[in-house]
Amino acid sequence: MSLPTRELGRSGLRVSAQGLGCMGMSMAYGAADDDESRRTLQRAFDLGVTFFDTADVYGIGANEKLVGEFVRGRRAAGDDIVLATKFGIVYDADAPGQRGANGRPEYVEEACDLSLLRLGLDHIDLYYNHRPDPKVPIEETVGAMAALVEAGKVRHLGLSEASADTVHRAAAAAPIAALQSEWSLFSRDIEAAIIPACREHGIGLVPYSPLGRGLLTGAVTSLSELEDDDFRRTQPRFQDENIAANLALVDVVKEVAAAKGVSPGQVALGWLAAQGADVVPIPGTKRVRYLEENVAAAAVELTGDELARLDGLEPVGARSHDPGWVNRDTPAR
């Protein structure tokens, strides 16, 4: 099959209607398998995916190297691929596991240059501020990002997990093509103010974890199924006191899926695709079999009644163990 394309807001940047999130190939979801990841990247392209998402912090640079190798090969063959990466999340060398954000203007160019080196590319198609820095006005961070566009190192700019106010202020400072935030049937918090802010400024929406980190597919039924180093063990929705209630909601998704002859994950992706032509989810996987199922969701069309039934689902537990890490603000300039 060949995926249709969608424009990210009013940016002029067209991408496949579904992208591929590559984080899990290098971190967070158990041991890495680069060979299987390479097969997954190639199969994604064969199925029409041309939008690939990574970040400098994924595998501490390893994911950019892996994805960059693939993108270089496809571009050498004359193929059009949109490569997105991110900067801004940093770790404290003196306190392992402690993360922060760096949005200082001098750091922006340094991070971009290092990403280009790891990717082996001469430009980044879509460059996100991975998390707004609560110590740096967003106007200063975005101003430095805009300078990268002028220098030819970056084509389009994006934000990730920014609050509505941050979105408004960033868009006033420079054109923003996309906002990447968690959004799924089980993560609806950005709908009240953040999505309207994006649409006011013509900013496209790139939902990550659109399958509820595996909950919405029915693939996870208890914490015991997860590997010891799987970060979902820290997430509230997967805790014993919450997971049973959430799995009862997944049963509703399964019922809708069974009636349509598709999988629960395909229903979840179909629901997101129905939220607007400016929505391009990036389900992540490192395995070909899951990728093929995800891409096939592009053909799923939900009825008004089915959408209404799914809209009523209310999961138990916050989407992050660290609420201060999402929907972030920065100080006034």
VEXLOPA-315628 format. One line per field, with one value per residue: residue number from 1; residue in three letters; x, y, z of N, C-alpha, C, CB in turn. Coordinates in steps of 0.2 Angstrom, whole numbers. Glycine has a CB too. Layout:
pos <- c(NUM;...)
code <- c(ALA;...)
n.c1 <- c(X;...)
n.c2 <- c(Y;...)
n.c3 <- c(Z;...)
ca.c1 <- c(X;...)
ca.c2 <- c(Y;...)
ca.c3 <- c(Z;...)
c.c1 <- c(X;...)
c.c2 <- c(Y;...)
c.c3 <- c(Z;...)
cb.c1 <- c(X;...)
cb.c2 <- c(Y;...)
cb.c3 <- c(Z;...)
END
This chain:
pos <- c(1;2;3;4;5;6;7;8;9;10;11;12;13;14;15;16;17;18;19;20;21;22;23;24;25;26;27;28;29;30;31;32;33;34;35;36;37;38;39;40;41;42;43;44;45;46;47;48;49;50;51;52;53;54;55;56;57;58;59;60;61;62;63;64;65;66;67;68;69;70;71;72;73;74;75;76;77;78;79;80;81;82;83;84;85;86;87;88;89;90;91;92;93;94;95;96;97;98;99;100;101;102;103;104;105;106;107;108;109;110;111;112;113;114;115;116;117;118;119;120;121;122;123;124;125;126;127;128;129;130;131;132;133;134;135;136;137;138;139;140;141;142;143;144;145;146;147;148;149;150;151;152;153;154;155;156;157;158;159;160;161;162;163;164;165;166;167;168;169;170;171;172;173;174;175;176;177;178;179;180;181;182;183;184;185;186;187;188;189;190;191;192;193;194;195;196;197;198;199;200;201;202;203;204;205;206;207;208;209;210;211;212;213;214;215;216;217;218;219;220;221;222;223;224;225;226;227;228;229;230;231;232;233;234;235;236;237;238;239;240;241;242;243;244;245;246;247;248;249;250;251;252;253;254;255;256;257;258;259;260;261;262;263;264;265;266;267;268;269;270;271;272;273;274;275;276;277;278;279;280;281;282;283;284;285;286;287;288;289;290;291;292;293;294;295;296;297;298;299;300;301;302;303;304;305;306;307;308;309;310;311;312;313;314;315;316;317;318;319;320;321;322;323;324;325;326;327;328;329;330;331;332;333)
code <- c(MET;SER;LEU;PRO;THR;ARG;GLU;LEU;GLY;ARG;SER;GLY;LEU;ARG;VAL;SER;ALA;GLN;GLY;LEU;GLY;CYS;MET;GLY;MET;SER;MET;ALA;TYR;GLY;ALA;ALA;ASP;ASP;ASP;GLU;SER;ARG;ARG;THR;LEU;GLN;ARG;ALA;PHE;ASP;LEU;GLY;VAL;THR;PHE;PHE;ASP;THR;ALA;ASP;VAL;TYR;GLY;ILE;GLY;ALA;ASN;GLU;LYS;LEU;VAL;GLY;GLU;PHE;VAL;ARG;GLY;ARG;ARG;ALA;ALA;GLY;ASP;ASP;ILE;VAL;LEU;ALA;THR;LYS;PHE;GLY;ILE;VAL;TYR;ASP;ALA;ASP;ALA;PRO;GLY;GLN;ARG;GLY;ALA;ASN;GLY;ARG;PRO;GLU;TYR;VAL;GLU;GLU;ALA;CYS;ASP;LEU;SER;LEU;LEU;ARG;LEU;GLY;LEU;ASP;HIS;ILE;ASP;LEU;TYR;TYR;ASN;HIS;ARG;PRO;ASP;PRO;LYS;VAL;PRO;ILE;GLU;GLU;THR;VAL;GLY;ALA;MET;ALA;ALA;LEU;VAL;GLU;ALA;GLY;LYS;VAL;ARG;HIS;LEU;GLY;LEU;SER;GLU;ALA;SER;ALA;ASP;THR;VAL;HIS;ARG;ALA;ALA;ALA;ALA;ALA;PRO;ILE;ALA;ALA;LEU;GLN;SER;GLU;TRP;SER;LEU;PHE;SER;ARG;ASP;ILE;GLU;ALA;ALA;ILE;ILE;PRO;ALA;CYS;ARG;GLU;HIS;GLY;ILE;GLY;LEU;VAL;PRO;TYR;SER;PRO;LEU;GLY;ARG;GLY;LEU;LEU;THR;GLY;ALA;VAL;THR;SER;LEU;SER;GLU;LEU;GLU;ASP;ASP;ASP;PHE;ARG;ARG;THR;GLN;PRO;ARG;PHE;GLN;ASP;GLU;ASN;ILE;ALA;ALA;ASN;LEU;ALA;LEU;VAL;ASP;VAL;VAL;LYS;GLU;VAL;ALA;ALA;ALA;LYS;GLY;VAL;SER;PRO;GLY;GLN;VAL;ALA;LEU;GLY;TRP;LEU;ALA;ALA;GLN;GLY;ALA;ASP;VAL;VAL;PRO;ILE;PRO;GLY;THR;LYS;ARG;VAL;ARG;TYR;LEU;GLU;GLU;ASN;VAL;ALA;ALA;ALA;ALA;VAL;GLU;LEU;THR;GLY;ASP;GLU;LEU;ALA;ARG;LEU;ASP;GLY;LEU;GLU;PRO;VAL;GLY;ALA;ARG;SER;HIS;ASP;PRO;GLY;TRP;VAL;ASN;ARG;ASP;THR;PRO;ALA;ARG)
n.c1 <- c(4;1;4;-6;-3;0;-2;8;-1;-1;11;17;25;24;20;21;5;6;19;35;39;55;61;60;69;81;81;72;62;66;79;90;89;98;98;85;78;83;78;64;64;66;56;45;47;45;31;26;29;36;41;51;55;66;78;91;93;89;94;106;112;113;102;100;111;108;96;100;109;100;92;101;105;93;91;102;97;89;76;63;63;57;65;65;71;76;81;87;83;93;105;111;128;134;124;116;102;95;86;85;81;88;88;95;101;115;117;108;113;124;119;112;122;129;120;118;130;130;119;124;120;116;107;92;76;64;65;64;61;64;60;53;63;62;69;73;67;55;55;69;75;68;71;85;84;77;88;95;88;90;103;103;104;93;76;62;53;49;40;39;29;24;16;0;2;16;16;9;18;29;26;24;37;43;40;31;31;26;19;24;17;11;-3;-18;-32;-31;-24;-28;-27;-21;-31;-39;-34;-21;-21;-31;-23;-13;-19;-24;-13;-9;-1;4;0;8;6;14;16;3;-3;-5;6;6;-5;-17;-17;-19;-9;-2;-5;-2;10;20;23;31;48;62;69;60;53;40;36;37;26;11;-2;0;2;-2;-14;-21;-21;-30;-43;-40;-39;-51;-57;-50;-56;-68;-62;-58;-70;-76;-66;-67;-80;-77;-68;-54;-39;-37;-27;-27;-39;-37;-28;-35;-45;-37;-33;-45;-47;-43;-36;-24;-17;-4;0;14;17;27;39;49;48;44;32;23;24;18;5;1;3;-7;-18;-21;-31;-43;-59;-69;-86;-98;-104;-96;-85;-90;-92;-80;-74;-79;-71;-62;-47;-38;-26;-12;-4;10;23;29;22;27;35;28;18;24;29;38;48;43;49)
n.c2 <- c(-6;12;25;40;58;71;88;97;107;123;124;120;109;93;76;58;51;44;43;36;33;32;30;18;9;11;13;12;2;-11;-22;-17;-20;-19;-24;-29;-17;-10;-18;-15;-1;0;-8;0;11;5;3;15;25;40;48;51;49;55;58;68;63;50;34;41;47;36;32;42;40;27;29;40;33;25;35;42;32;30;43;44;36;43;46;54;59;64;69;70;77;80;92;97;90;86;77;75;73;70;65;52;48;59;71;86;102;111;126;136;149;148;134;129;129;122;109;106;105;94;84;84;79;66;61;61;70;85;93;96;91;94;101;100;108;99;99;113;125;129;139;148;160;156;163;166;154;149;159;157;144;148;155;144;139;150;148;137;124;119;115;116;121;115;111;102;95;108;121;129;143;144;139;150;161;156;155;168;172;165;155;140;123;111;103;92;80;69;61;52;40;38;49;64;77;88;93;103;116;117;111;119;131;128;126;139;145;138;126;110;94;81;67;58;41;36;24;22;18;4;-1;2;-7;-19;-27;-27;-33;-34;-28;-37;-43;-34;-30;-29;-17;-9;6;9;3;13;21;29;24;10;4;-7;-3;4;-2;-13;-6;2;-8;-13;-3;-4;-15;-10;-4;-15;-21;-13;-14;-28;-28;-22;-29;-27;-23;-18;-8;-3;3;13;21;25;33;44;48;53;65;76;84;89;81;70;55;46;32;21;8;-6;-17;-27;-34;-27;-14;-16;-18;-6;3;-1;3;15;13;12;17;26;26;39;35;26;34;42;33;29;42;43;36;36;35;29;36;47;52;53;49;60;75;88;87;88;98;111;127;143;156;174;185)
n.c3 <- c(0;-2;8;10;10;21;26;37;47;42;36;24;24;19;24;26;30;41;53;58;74;82;94;103;97;102;115;131;129;132;127;113;96;83;70;67;69;58;48;50;48;34;29;33;25;13;14;12;22;25;35;48;65;77;90;99;112;112;116;119;108;99;92;83;75;70;63;55;46;39;33;25;16;9;3;-5;-15;-21;-15;-7;10;25;39;56;71;88;101;117;129;143;152;169;172;184;191;188;178;182;174;163;155;142;134;131;120;114;116;107;94;95;99;87;77;82;81;67;64;69;62;49;39;29;32;43;42;50;65;82;98;111;125;132;140;157;162;152;142;129;117;116;114;102;94;92;85;74;68;63;53;44;42;34;40;45;40;45;60;76;91;107;119;124;133;130;131;129;116;109;111;105;92;88;88;78;63;66;63;68;82;94;105;118;113;113;114;127;132;134;137;130;122;127;127;121;108;101;102;93;81;79;75;64;66;64;71;79;86;99;106;102;104;117;124;122;129;123;112;118;120;132;148;161;174;175;163;157;153;165;163;157;154;156;168;177;175;179;174;172;184;197;204;194;182;180;179;168;158;157;150;138;133;128;116;110;107;97;88;85;79;67;61;63;71;89;91;78;78;88;81;70;76;80;68;63;70;63;48;50;58;62;67;76;78;88;85;85;78;64;62;70;65;52;55;61;50;41;48;42;33;40;44;55;61;65;77;82;85;94;105;108;112;125;134;149;155;170;180;179;163;164;175;180;181;179;168;156;145;146;152;149;156;156;143)
ca.c1 <- c(0;5;1;-7;1;-4;2;8;-4;0;18;20;29;20;23;16;-1;8;26;37;43;61;64;61;74;87;80;66;57;70;85;90;91;99;96;78;77;85;72;58;64;66;49;41;48;42;24;24;31;42;42;55;56;72;80;98;94;87;100;112;115;113;96;101;116;104;91;103;112;95;90;107;104;87;92;107;94;84;70;61;61;57;69;64;75;75;86;84;83;100;106;117;133;135;118;113;95;92;86;83;80;93;85;100;103;121;116;104;117;129;116;111;129;131;115;120;136;128;115;128;116;118;101;87;69;60;70;60;64;61;56;54;67;58;73;74;61;54;57;76;76;65;75;91;82;76;94;97;84;93;110;102;105;86;71;56;54;44;40;37;26;24;10;-3;5;22;15;7;23;34;23;25;44;46;35;32;27;23;19;24;15;7;-10;-21;-38;-29;-21;-33;-26;-19;-37;-43;-31;-15;-23;-34;-18;-9;-23;-24;-6;-7;4;2;0;11;5;18;13;-4;-6;-6;12;5;-11;-23;-17;-21;-3;0;-11;0;17;24;24;37;55;64;71;55;51;32;35;36;20;5;-7;2;2;-8;-20;-24;-21;-36;-48;-39;-40;-58;-58;-47;-61;-72;-59;-58;-77;-76;-61;-70;-85;-75;-63;-48;-36;-38;-22;-29;-45;-34;-25;-41;-48;-33;-33;-51;-47;-41;-32;-17;-14;0;3;20;17;34;40;56;47;41;25;19;24;13;-2;0;2;-13;-23;-23;-37;-48;-63;-74;-92;-99;-106;-90;-80;-93;-91;-72;-73;-81;-67;-58;-42;-36;-19;-9;0;17;25;32;18;30;39;24;14;28;29;44;47;42;55)
ca.c2 <- c(0;18;30;47;63;76;94;99;113;127;125;118;103;87;70;53;52;41;43;31;35;27;30;12;5;12;14;12;-3;-17;-23;-15;-25;-15;-28;-29;-10;-8;-21;-11;6;-2;-10;6;15;1;3;22;29;44;53;47;53;53;64;67;59;43;30;45;48;30;32;47;36;22;32;43;28;23;40;43;27;31;49;42;32;48;46;59;57;69;67;75;76;85;94;101;86;84;73;77;68;69;63;48;47;66;75;93;105;116;130;142;150;145;127;126;128;116;103;105;103;87;80;83;75;59;59;61;74;92;97;92;93;96;102;101;109;93;101;120;126;133;145;152;162;152;167;166;147;149;164;153;139;152;156;138;139;155;145;131;118;116;117;118;121;111;111;96;96;115;123;134;150;143;139;156;165;153;156;175;173;162;150;134;119;106;102;84;79;63;61;46;39;38;55;69;83;93;95;109;123;117;110;126;136;126;127;146;147;134;122;103;90;75;63;52;36;36;18;22;14;-3;-2;2;-13;-25;-31;-27;-34;-33;-26;-43;-44;-30;-32;-25;-10;-6;12;9;1;19;25;28;20;3;2;-12;0;7;-6;-16;-1;4;-14;-13;2;-7;-20;-6;-3;-22;-23;-9;-17;-34;-27;-19;-34;-24;-24;-13;-3;1;8;19;25;27;38;50;51;56;71;82;83;91;76;64;51;43;26;19;1;-9;-24;-27;-36;-21;-9;-17;-17;1;6;-4;7;21;12;11;23;25;30;44;32;23;39;45;28;30;48;43;33;40;31;30;37;52;49;53;49;67;79;94;86;89;104;116;134;146;163;179;188)
ca.c3 <- c(0;-2;12;8;13;25;27;44;48;36;36;18;25;18;26;25;35;48;53;63;80;82;100;106;94;105;123;135;129;132;123;106;91;77;63;67;68;51;44;52;44;27;28;34;18;7;14;11;27;23;40;53;70;82;95;101;118;112;116;119;101;95;88;77;70;67;58;50;41;34;28;20;10;4;-1;-10;-20;-24;-12;-2;17;30;45;62;77;93;106;123;135;145;158;173;172;191;195;183;178;183;167;163;149;140;129;130;112;112;116;102;88;97;98;80;74;84;78;60;63;70;57;43;34;29;35;47;39;56;71;88;105;114;130;134;146;162;164;146;138;123;112;115;111;95;90;90;81;67;65;60;46;40;40;30;44;47;36;48;67;80;98;110;125;126;135;125;131;125;108;106;111;100;85;87;87;72;60;69;58;71;90;96;111;118;112;111;117;134;134;130;141;126;118;130;126;117;101;98;101;87;75;78;71;58;68;63;77;79;92;100;110;100;106;124;126;122;132;118;108;121;121;139;153;168;174;175;156;155;155;171;162;153;158;158;175;181;173;183;171;172;191;199;206;189;175;179;176;161;153;156;144;132;131;123;110;107;104;91;83;82;74;61;58;63;78;94;89;72;80;91;76;66;80;80;61;62;73;59;43;52;63;59;73;74;82;88;85;82;75;57;62;73;60;46;58;62;44;39;51;37;29;45;45;60;60;70;83;85;87;100;110;110;115;132;138;153;159;177;181;174;158;166;182;181;177;177;162;150;144;149;151;150;159;151;141)
c.c1 <- c(4;1;-1;-3;-3;1;2;6;-3;7;21;24;24;24;18;11;1;16;28;42;49;64;66;66;80;87;73;61;61;76;85;92;92;97;89;75;78;80;66;58;63;58;44;41;44;34;22;26;37;44;45;57;62;73;87;99;92;93;107;116;114;108;97;106;112;100;94;106;106;93;95;106;98;88;97;103;89;77;69;59;62;60;67;68;74;81;83;84;91;100;112;122;135;129;114;106;92;92;83;82;85;90;89;102;110;121;113;108;122;126;114;117;130;126;116;126;134;124;119;124;118;113;96;80;65;64;65;64;60;57;58;58;64;63;75;68;61;56;65;78;74;69;82;89;80;83;97;94;88;100;109;103;98;81;65;57;48;45;38;35;26;17;7;0;12;21;13;13;29;32;24;32;46;40;37;28;23;24;19;22;11;0;-13;-28;-37;-25;-24;-31;-24;-25;-40;-40;-25;-17;-26;-28;-14;-13;-24;-18;-5;-2;1;3;3;11;10;14;5;-7;-6;0;10;-2;-17;-23;-19;-15;0;-6;-9;8;22;26;30;43;57;66;66;52;44;31;34;30;14;-1;-6;3;-4;-14;-24;-25;-27;-42;-47;-40;-47;-60;-56;-52;-66;-69;-59;-65;-78;-72;-64;-76;-83;-70;-56;-45;-37;-33;-24;-35;-42;-31;-30;-44;-44;-33;-39;-52;-45;-36;-25;-14;-10;3;10;21;24;34;47;55;43;33;20;18;18;6;-4;-1;-5;-19;-25;-30;-44;-52;-68;-80;-93;-101;-100;-85;-83;-92;-84;-71;-75;-77;-63;-53;-41;-29;-16;-5;8;18;28;28;21;35;34;20;18;28;37;43;46;49;57)
c.c2 <- c(6;23;37;51;68;82;96;106;117;129;124;112;97;81;65;54;49;41;37;34;29;26;22;7;6;13;13;6;-10;-17;-20;-21;-21;-18;-28;-22;-8;-11;-17;-4;5;-4;-4;10;11;2;10;27;33;49;49;51;51;59;62;63;52;38;34;46;42;29;36;43;31;24;36;39;26;29;42;38;28;38;48;39;37;49;52;57;63;67;72;72;81;86;97;97;84;80;75;71;66;66;58;47;54;70;82;95;110;120;136;143;147;138;125;125;122;109;101;102;95;82;79;79;67;56;58;65;81;96;93;95;97;96;104;103;104;94;109;120;131;139;150;154;159;156;167;159;147;154;160;147;142;153;150;137;144;152;139;124;115;119;120;117;118;112;104;97;103;116;128;140;150;143;146;161;163;155;163;176;170;157;143;129;114;106;94;84;72;65;55;46;39;44;61;76;89;96;102;116;122;116;116;131;134;127;134;148;143;129;115;99;83;71;58;47;36;29;17;18;7;-5;-3;-4;-19;-30;-31;-28;-34;-31;-31;-45;-40;-32;-27;-18;-6;0;13;7;7;23;24;23;12;0;-3;-9;3;3;-10;-12;1;-2;-15;-8;-1;-12;-17;-6;-10;-23;-19;-12;-24;-33;-25;-24;-31;-25;-18;-7;1;5;14;24;28;33;44;53;55;63;77;80;85;87;70;60;47;37;23;11;-1;-15;-23;-28;-30;-15;-10;-16;-10;4;5;0;13;20;11;18;22;29;35;41;29;28;42;40;29;36;48;39;37;35;33;31;42;48;49;53;56;72;86;93;87;96;110;123;137;153;168;182;194)
c.c3 <- c(0;3;9;12;17;26;35;45;42;34;28;18;24;20;25;31;41;47;57;68;81;89;103;102;98;113;125;135;128;128;116;102;84;70;62;66;61;46;44;48;37;25;29;27;13;7;14;16;25;29;46;58;75;86;97;108;118;111;116;113;96;90;82;72;67;61;53;44;36;30;23;14;6;0;-6;-16;-23;-21;-7;5;21;37;50;68;82;97;112;130;137;151;162;174;179;195;189;184;179;176;168;156;148;134;128;122;110;112;110;95;89;96;91;76;76;81;70;59;64;65;50;37;34;31;39;44;45;62;77;94;109;121;131;140;151;164;158;143;131;117;110;111;104;91;87;85;74;64;61;53;41;37;35;33;45;42;39;56;70;87;101;117;128;128;129;125;128;118;106;106;106;93;83;86;80;69;64;65;62;79;91;103;112;117;110;115;125;136;130;133;136;122;121;127;121;110;98;97;94;81;74;74;65;59;67;70;76;85;93;105;108;102;113;127;126;125;127;113;111;122;128;144;160;168;173;168;154;157;161;169;157;157;160;165;180;180;177;180;171;179;192;200;200;183;174;176;169;156;152;150;138;129;126;116;106;104;98;86;80;77;67;57;58;70;83;92;83;73;83;86;72;70;80;73;59;66;69;54;44;57;60;65;71;79;82;88;83;79;69;58;65;68;54;49;58;55;40;42;47;33;33;45;50;59;66;77;86;88;94;106;113;114;123;136;142;157;166;177;176;169;159;173;185;178;175;171;155;150;148;147;152;153;154;149;144)
cb.c1 <- c(-5;6;5;-15;6;-7;0;15;0;-4;22;24;32;18;25;20;-7;5;29;42;39;66;60;54;75;91;82;62;53;65;88;95;85;106;99;74;80;92;71;57;71;71;47;43;55;44;22;17;32;41;35;61;50;78;76;101;89;82;101;117;122;113;90;104;122;100;86;109;114;89;89;114;104;81;94;112;90;83;69;55;66;50;76;56;83;69;91;78;79;104;107;114;140;137;113;117;93;96;81;88;73;100;78;106;103;127;113;99;121;132;109;108;134;131;108;121;142;124;109;129;109;120;98;88;66;53;76;56;62;67;57;48;74;56;80;79;61;47;55;80;72;58;77;94;75;72;99;96;77;94;113;107;108;84;69;50;55;44;35;42;30;26;10;-11;6;26;9;2;26;35;16;22;48;53;36;29;32;25;14;30;10;9;-12;-17;-41;-26;-13;-40;-21;-14;-42;-43;-28;-10;-28;-39;-13;-7;-30;-25;-1;-6;6;6;-7;19;-2;25;14;-5;-3;-12;14;10;-13;-23;-10;-26;3;4;-14;0;18;21;18;35;60;70;78;49;53;29;41;42;19;1;-9;9;3;-5;-19;-20;-15;-39;-48;-32;-37;-62;-55;-41;-65;-74;-51;-56;-82;-74;-55;-72;-90;-71;-65;-48;-28;-37;-15;-31;-50;-29;-20;-46;-49;-26;-32;-57;-42;-39;-34;-18;-20;6;-2;26;12;38;34;61;44;44;24;22;31;14;-2;6;8;-15;-21;-17;-36;-46;-66;-70;-98;-104;-112;-86;-80;-100;-93;-68;-77;-88;-62;-63;-36;-39;-15;-4;-1;20;30;40;12;35;42;19;7;35;25;49;53;38;55)
cb.c2 <- c(0;21;31;49;66;74;100;98;117;134;120;124;103;87;71;46;50;34;49;26;36;29;33;8;7;18;21;18;-2;-23;-30;-9;-31;-12;-35;-32;-6;-11;-28;-10;9;-7;-16;11;16;-6;1;22;26;48;57;43;55;50;64;73;63;42;26;43;50;24;34;53;33;18;37;47;22;21;47;43;20;32;55;38;26;47;39;64;52;72;66;75;74;82;99;104;80;91;65;79;70;76;68;41;43;70;71;97;107;114;132;142;157;147;124;132;134;117;103;111;107;87;83;90;77;59;64;54;73;94;102;93;88;93;106;95;116;88;97;124;128;129;142;148;170;150;175;167;142;150;170;150;136;158;159;132;141;162;143;131;119;118;112;114;128;104;117;91;91;119;127;134;152;137;134;160;165;146;154;179;170;158;150;134;115;99;106;81;85;60;67;40;32;31;54;67;83;91;90;109;126;111;104;129;136;118;124;150;147;138;123;100;89;76;61;54;38;37;12;19;17;-7;3;8;-13;-29;-28;-20;-41;-40;-22;-49;-43;-23;-31;-29;-11;-11;18;5;-3;23;24;34;22;3;8;-16;5;13;-10;-20;5;6;-20;-12;9;-10;-23;0;-1;-27;-21;-1;-19;-38;-21;-13;-36;-17;-25;-15;-6;-5;4;17;21;22;36;48;45;52;71;88;86;98;73;67;46;48;20;22;-3;-9;-29;-31;-42;-19;-8;-25;-21;4;4;-11;10;23;5;9;25;27;25;49;27;19;45;46;21;29;53;40;28;44;31;25;31;56;53;59;44;68;81;96;79;83;103;113;138;146;165;185;188)
cb.c3 <- c(6;-9;18;8;8;32;23;47;53;37;40;15;31;11;34;26;32;48;56;58;86;77;105;105;86;102;125;132;122;130;123;105;90;77;63;73;73;49;46;59;46;25;33;40;17;8;21;10;34;17;42;50;74;78;101;102;123;106;110;125;102;100;92;80;75;72;62;53;45;38;33;23;13;9;4;-7;-17;-31;-8;-5;19;31;44;64;76;98;103;122;134;145;156;180;168;194;197;184;184;188;163;167;148;139;130;134;111;117;122;100;86;104;102;77;76;92;79;57;69;77;56;41;36;22;30;55;36;56;70;90;107;116;137;134;144;167;167;142;136;122;113;121;115;95;93;96;83;68;70;64;47;43;46;24;50;54;31;46;70;78;101;109;130;120;141;127;138;128;107;111;118;101;84;93;93;72;53;77;54;69;94;94;114;125;107;113;115;136;132;131;146;121;118;137;132;119;101;103;107;88;76;84;76;52;75;58;80;77;93;103;117;93;102;127;133;125;138;115;105;118;116;141;151;172;181;178;152;157;149;174;158;151;154;153;177;180;165;185;164;168;196;204;211;187;175;185;181;160;156;162;146;133;137;126;111;112;109;93;86;88;77;62;52;61;78;101;88;67;85;96;72;64;88;81;56;64;79;63;36;55;67;54;75;75;80;94;82;88;80;52;66;79;56;44;64;65;39;40;58;33;25;52;38;67;60;68;82;79;82;99;107;104;112;132;134;158;155;181;181;179;152;163;184;179;182;183;162;150;147;149;157;144;163;155;133)
END
